[in-house]
């Protein structure tokens, strides 16, 4: 007999099996000396298998066959034997202008989603990282000096800062209901944001995306759990 959980897994896998593919364009501007060098586009998320696309540099435009429900989304760009990696939001038609000294500094254009990603990074994530680093260093110094009360203070500051980050992230999602960046942020922060009613605020235009389907299943699971709890 198939359990409810196994039936759910089968349904999800079946839905993925029927996803159509599309031809996606990406332009990578790199020095001619890099022609024929291998580059990789891949998803990099904790707990998820990487999806990798191999590219040979030197073409004006590269065409990739990709599942139609996988874009826009967060990807990483790497070039063999070159320093750094670029994390960016990939829309069909994206252009990457390679920084030869460090790939992480490469510029991305022709991607509305990446503009929103930069907005989130600049206004929310980067300031949080800077403040958190200060608190972590302060905690380390306090521990070295055996100042337990001071160390605990900085630990509490870190926890408070994470709460502020989640609140700011929730605000971004609520303010950008049609954004694939919001969809991604809700997925990776679901454990912290699931009770804020944010999924219901996402625009239905995102419903074709795999991230939306994953969140929809999580949201349904919460509703079933709540309903079951009320009946007890």
PyMOL commands that set and color helices and strands:
alter all, ss='L'
color gray80, all
select helices_A, chain A and resi 4-17+32-34+103-105+112-144+148-175+180-188+190-196+199-201+204-206+210-231
alter helices_A, ss='H'
color red, helices_A
select strands_A, chain A and resi 21-29+38-42+52-56+62-67+73-79+86-90+94-97+107-109
alter strands_A, ss='S'
color yellow, strands_A
deselect
rebuild
show_as cartoon
